[in-house]
């Protein structure tokens, strides 16, 4: 799974990552937090990068580098917030 994470991050952002750590596993079925009724499984990881230059592919819309504390003040969907809370714990 870590190899897949490295590939996806590189493909979608151009970033090389390291020090990968599993934060948590989340699952939800037909949750109203998302616009489509689907069954999702999330494997949430924390990692590091030495690059600050992001090159988004066609899947990405925008990005912003912020601290975790600043991210928690943003309007996050509930599963991202839960993953950040778990990481801080």
MODELLER restraints for C-alpha pairs under 7 A, 6 or more apart:
rsr = mdl.restraints
at = mdl.atoms
rsr.add(forms.Gaussian(group=physical.xy_distance, feature=features.Distance(at['CA:6:A'], at['CA:17:A']), mean=6.37, stdev=0.5))
rsr.add(forms.Gaussian(group=physical.xy_distance, feature=features.Distance(at['CA:9:A'], at['CA:15:A']), mean=6.19, stdev=0.5))
rsr.add(forms.Gaussian(group=physical.xy_distance, feature=features.Distance(at['CA:10:A'], at['CA:16:A']), mean=5.89, stdev=0.5))
rsr.add(forms.Gaussian(group=physical.xy_distance, feature=features.Distance(at['CA:12:A'], at['CA:56:A']), mean=5.53, stdev=0.5))
rsr.add(forms.Gaussian(group=physical.xy_distance, feature=features.Distance(at['CA:12:A'], at['CA:57:A']), mean=5.12, stdev=0.5))
rsr.add(forms.Gaussian(group=physical.xy_distance, feature=features.Distance(at['CA:12:A'], at['CA:59:A']), mean=6.89, stdev=0.5))
rsr.add(forms.Gaussian(group=physical.xy_distance, feature=features.Distance(at['CA:12:A'], at['CA:60:A']), mean=6.87, stdev=0.5))
rsr.add(forms.Gaussian(group=physical.xy_distance, feature=features.Distance(at['CA:13:A'], at['CA:54:A']), mean=5.34, stdev=0.5))
rsr.add(forms.Gaussian(group=physical.xy_distance, feature=features.Distance(at['CA:13:A'], at['CA:55:A']), mean=4.88, stdev=0.5))
rsr.add(forms.Gaussian(group=physical.xy_distance, feature=features.Distance(at['CA:13:A'], at['CA:56:A']), mean=4.57, stdev=0.5))
rsr.add(forms.Gaussian(group=physical.xy_distance, feature=features.Distance(at['CA:13:A'], at['CA:57:A']), mean=6.54, stdev=0.5))
rsr.add(forms.Gaussian(group=physical.xy_distance, feature=features.Distance(at['CA:14:A'], at['CA:54:A']), mean=6.00, stdev=0.5))
rsr.add(forms.Gaussian(group=physical.xy_distance, feature=features.Distance(at['CA:14:A'], at['CA:55:A']), mean=5.30, stdev=0.5))
rsr.add(forms.Gaussian(group=physical.xy_distance, feature=features.Distance(at['CA:15:A'], at['CA:49:A']), mean=6.86, stdev=0.5))
rsr.add(forms.Gaussian(group=physical.xy_distance, feature=features.Distance(at['CA:15:A'], at['CA:51:A']), mean=6.52, stdev=0.5))
rsr.add(forms.Gaussian(group=physical.xy_distance, feature=features.Distance(at['CA:15:A'], at['CA:54:A']), mean=6.50, stdev=0.5))
rsr.add(forms.Gaussian(group=physical.xy_distance, feature=features.Distance(at['CA:16:A'], at['CA:49:A']), mean=6.02, stdev=0.5))
rsr.add(forms.Gaussian(group=physical.xy_distance, feature=features.Distance(at['CA:17:A'], at['CA:47:A']), mean=6.26, stdev=0.5))
rsr.add(forms.Gaussian(group=physical.xy_distance, feature=features.Distance(at['CA:17:A'], at['CA:48:A']), mean=5.46, stdev=0.5))
rsr.add(forms.Gaussian(group=physical.xy_distance, feature=features.Distance(at['CA:17:A'], at['CA:49:A']), mean=4.70, stdev=0.5))
rsr.add(forms.Gaussian(group=physical.xy_distance, feature=features.Distance(at['CA:18:A'], at['CA:47:A']), mean=5.82, stdev=0.5))
rsr.add(forms.Gaussian(group=physical.xy_distance, feature=features.Distance(at['CA:18:A'], at['CA:48:A']), mean=5.34, stdev=0.5))
rsr.add(forms.Gaussian(group=physical.xy_distance, feature=features.Distance(at['CA:18:A'], at['CA:49:A']), mean=6.29, stdev=0.5))
rsr.add(forms.Gaussian(group=physical.xy_distance, feature=features.Distance(at['CA:19:A'], at['CA:47:A']), mean=5.31, stdev=0.5))
rsr.add(forms.Gaussian(group=physical.xy_distance, feature=features.Distance(at['CA:19:A'], at['CA:48:A']), mean=5.93, stdev=0.5))
rsr.add(forms.Gaussian(group=physical.xy_distance, feature=features.Distance(at['CA:20:A'], at['CA:45:A']), mean=6.67, stdev=0.5))
rsr.add(forms.Gaussian(group=physical.xy_distance, feature=features.Distance(at['CA:20:A'], at['CA:46:A']), mean=5.83, stdev=0.5))
rsr.add(forms.Gaussian(group=physical.xy_distance, feature=features.Distance(at['CA:20:A'], at['CA:47:A']), mean=4.41, stdev=0.5))
rsr.add(forms.Gaussian(group=physical.xy_distance, feature=features.Distance(at['CA:21:A'], at['CA:45:A']), mean=5.51, stdev=0.5))
rsr.add(forms.Gaussian(group=physical.xy_distance, feature=features.Distance(at['CA:21:A'], at['CA:46:A']), mean=5.24, stdev=0.5))
rsr.add(forms.Gaussian(group=physical.xy_distance, feature=features.Distance(at['CA:21:A'], at['CA:47:A']), mean=6.26, stdev=0.5))
rsr.add(forms.Gaussian(group=physical.xy_distance, feature=features.Distance(at['CA:22:A'], at['CA:44:A']), mean=6.17, stdev=0.5))
rsr.add(forms.Gaussian(group=physical.xy_distance, feature=features.Distance(at['CA:22:A'], at['CA:45:A']), mean=4.46, stdev=0.5))
rsr.add(forms.Gaussian(group=physical.xy_distance, feature=features.Distance(at['CA:22:A'], at['CA:46:A']), mean=6.45, stdev=0.5))
rsr.add(forms.Gaussian(group=physical.xy_distance, feature=features.Distance(at['CA:23:A'], at['CA:44:A']), mean=5.45, stdev=0.5))
rsr.add(forms.Gaussian(group=physical.xy_distance, feature=features.Distance(at['CA:23:A'], at['CA:45:A']), mean=5.08, stdev=0.5))
rsr.add(forms.Gaussian(group=physical.xy_distance, feature=features.Distance(at['CA:23:A'], at['CA:46:A']), mean=6.40, stdev=0.5))
rsr.add(forms.Gaussian(group=physical.xy_distance, feature=features.Distance(at['CA:23:A'], at['CA:86:A']), mean=6.86, stdev=0.5))
rsr.add(forms.Gaussian(group=physical.xy_distance, feature=features.Distance(at['CA:23:A'], at['CA:87:A']), mean=5.91, stdev=0.5))
rsr.add(forms.Gaussian(group=physical.xy_distance, feature=features.Distance(at['CA:24:A'], at['CA:43:A']), mean=6.21, stdev=0.5))
rsr.add(forms.Gaussian(group=physical.xy_distance, feature=features.Distance(at['CA:24:A'], at['CA:44:A']), mean=5.31, stdev=0.5))
rsr.add(forms.Gaussian(group=physical.xy_distance, feature=features.Distance(at['CA:24:A'], at['CA:83:A']), mean=6.82, stdev=0.5))
rsr.add(forms.Gaussian(group=physical.xy_distance, feature=features.Distance(at['CA:25:A'], at['CA:42:A']), mean=5.72, stdev=0.5))
rsr.add(forms.Gaussian(group=physical.xy_distance, feature=features.Distance(at['CA:25:A'], at['CA:43:A']), mean=4.73, stdev=0.5))
rsr.add(forms.Gaussian(group=physical.xy_distance, feature=features.Distance(at['CA:25:A'], at['CA:44:A']), mean=6.12, stdev=0.5))
rsr.add(forms.Gaussian(group=physical.xy_distance, feature=features.Distance(at['CA:26:A'], at['CA:41:A']), mean=5.85, stdev=0.5))
rsr.add(forms.Gaussian(group=physical.xy_distance, feature=features.Distance(at['CA:26:A'], at['CA:42:A']), mean=4.97, stdev=0.5))
rsr.add(forms.Gaussian(group=physical.xy_distance, feature=features.Distance(at['CA:26:A'], at['CA:43:A']), mean=6.54, stdev=0.5))
rsr.add(forms.Gaussian(group=physical.xy_distance, feature=features.Distance(at['CA:27:A'], at['CA:40:A']), mean=5.67, stdev=0.5))
rsr.add(forms.Gaussian(group=physical.xy_distance, feature=features.Distance(at['CA:27:A'], at['CA:41:A']), mean=4.44, stdev=0.5))
rsr.add(forms.Gaussian(group=physical.xy_distance, feature=features.Distance(at['CA:27:A'], at['CA:42:A']), mean=6.12, stdev=0.5))
rsr.add(forms.Gaussian(group=physical.xy_distance, feature=features.Distance(at['CA:28:A'], at['CA:39:A']), mean=5.91, stdev=0.5))
rsr.add(forms.Gaussian(group=physical.xy_distance, feature=features.Distance(at['CA:28:A'], at['CA:40:A']), mean=5.45, stdev=0.5))
rsr.add(forms.Gaussian(group=physical.xy_distance, feature=features.Distance(at['CA:28:A'], at['CA:41:A']), mean=6.69, stdev=0.5))
rsr.add(forms.Gaussian(group=physical.xy_distance, feature=features.Distance(at['CA:29:A'], at['CA:38:A']), mean=6.06, stdev=0.5))
rsr.add(forms.Gaussian(group=physical.xy_distance, feature=features.Distance(at['CA:29:A'], at['CA:39:A']), mean=4.21, stdev=0.5))
rsr.add(forms.Gaussian(group=physical.xy_distance, feature=features.Distance(at['CA:29:A'], at['CA:40:A']), mean=6.29, stdev=0.5))
rsr.add(forms.Gaussian(group=physical.xy_distance, feature=features.Distance(at['CA:30:A'], at['CA:37:A']), mean=4.47, stdev=0.5))
rsr.add(forms.Gaussian(group=physical.xy_distance, feature=features.Distance(at['CA:30:A'], at['CA:38:A']), mean=4.91, stdev=0.5))
rsr.add(forms.Gaussian(group=physical.xy_distance, feature=features.Distance(at['CA:30:A'], at['CA:39:A']), mean=5.78, stdev=0.5))
rsr.add(forms.Gaussian(group=physical.xy_distance, feature=features.Distance(at['CA:31:A'], at['CA:37:A']), mean=6.80, stdev=0.5))
rsr.add(forms.Gaussian(group=physical.xy_distance, feature=features.Distance(at['CA:33:A'], at['CA:77:A']), mean=6.90, stdev=0.5))
rsr.add(forms.Gaussian(group=physical.xy_distance, feature=features.Distance(at['CA:44:A'], at['CA:83:A']), mean=6.58, stdev=0.5))
rsr.add(forms.Gaussian(group=physical.xy_distance, feature=features.Distance(at['CA:72:A'], at['CA:81:A']), mean=6.60, stdev=0.5))
